[in-house]
C-alpha cells in the first residue's frame, strides 16, 4: 500500500510538471521548429546530397548554439516584459533602434518571399497553381490570428510544428544503414578535406540555425504569452526541446538525401522532392509536404515578428490577444507584409533567385547587431537584476556570438562573391 | 488632403519616438562603448563591400 501511494504521489508530481510545461510550452518550440524554414530545408537537403551522413556531427553541435542564443531572449522578455525591438530602442537609443527596426522589416519581408517561393514550389509538385497556394496560405494565416487569442494561434502553430516531423518516417522508408550513419556521421570528419566548398556548406548550416527574426520573435512571443520570471526555467526547457527537435529534423533530412541522392547537386528542396519521387513516391511526397509546412511555419513567425516590433515602437496595441478592431495597425502590418510578399512570387519574371541570395546579405547586416545587443542587454544589471548573465553564460554566449558573427558574415560575403570559397 | 495629413502624423510619431528614446538607458561602460564602436566599423565595412559589389555589377 505504501509503495502504491508513493508511486501515485510520484506520478501526480510528474503529471503536474507535464501539465505546467504544456501551459508554458510554445515560443521556444515554435521558433526553433520554424527555424527549419524553406531555406533551411534546402540547406539540409543539399548538405545530405553533397556529403552524405558526414556532417551529422556538425549539426549536433548546433543544438547548444541555438539554445544558448535563444534562451537569452526568454530571460530578457520574461524579466523586462518588452520585445527585442523595444529593448534595443530603450537600451541603445533611437539610432540603433531605427537601424534594427528597418533592417528587421527588410530582412523579414525578403525572407517571407523566400517562404512563399518554397511553399508554391512544394505544392506545384502536386499540380497546385502558385496563385492558389498564395491565396490559400494568406487565408489560413488570417484565420489563425482572427479569433484574437494567442493561445489558439500558438496551438495551431504547434500542430504545424508536429507536421515538421514528417521527415522522420521518410528517413525510415529509404532504409539507411544505421551502422554507416554512426560510423560516418557521429565521428567528426571533413569529407574530402577542409576546402572552400565544405566551408561554404558549414557556413550555410550555421546561417540557417540563427536568423535575426528568431530573436525578435521569441522575445515578443514570451511577452505576448505573459511569461513571468518564475516561468523562465520552463521557458528554457521549451527552448532546449525546440533546439533538439530542429536539429533532429535536420538530421533526418540529411539522412533521406544522403541515402538516396548522394552525389547529386541540389539547388532547392523542391528539386530534391522531385528527384526523390522518382525513386520512392512517398518519400518525395513527404519531402514536398515537409517543405510546404516549413515555409508556412516560417511565414507564420516572420510576419508576426515584424508586426510585434512595429507595434512595440509605435505604441499600437500589438497582441494576438486583441481583436482586429482593437489592434488595427498590428493586423494591418501583418496582412500587408504577407500579401505583398505573396504577390511578388506571382509576378512573372520576378528576380526570385536574386531575392533569395539578397536575404543572406541583408541578414548579416542585422544579425551581428542583434546578437551584440542581446549580450549587452543581458549584462544590464539595472533591468535584469538576478537574471543577468553569469560569467560562464557570458563566456559561452560570447564565444557563440563571435563564431556566428564571423561565419555568417563570411557566408554573406560568399553570396556577394561566389568564387571566394570555391 | 488625407495623404498629407497621414504623412504629417507619421512624422510627428517618429519625432515623438526619437524624443522618447533620445537617451540610451543602458549603462555606457567602456565595454559597451567599445562594442558599439566595433559594430559601427563592422557595418561600415559591410556597406562598403555591398557598394563595391554593386559597382562591379554596373561595370
Interface residues (C-beta under 8 A of the other chain):
Chain A: X89 X90 X91 X92 X93 X94 X96 X97 X313 X314 X361 X364 X365 X368 X369 X372 X375 X376 X377 X380 X381 X382 X383 X409 X412 X413 X416 X417
Chain B: X13 X17 X18 X21 X22 X23 X24 X25 X26 X27 X32 X35 X36 X38 X39 X42 X43 X46 X47 X49 X50 X53
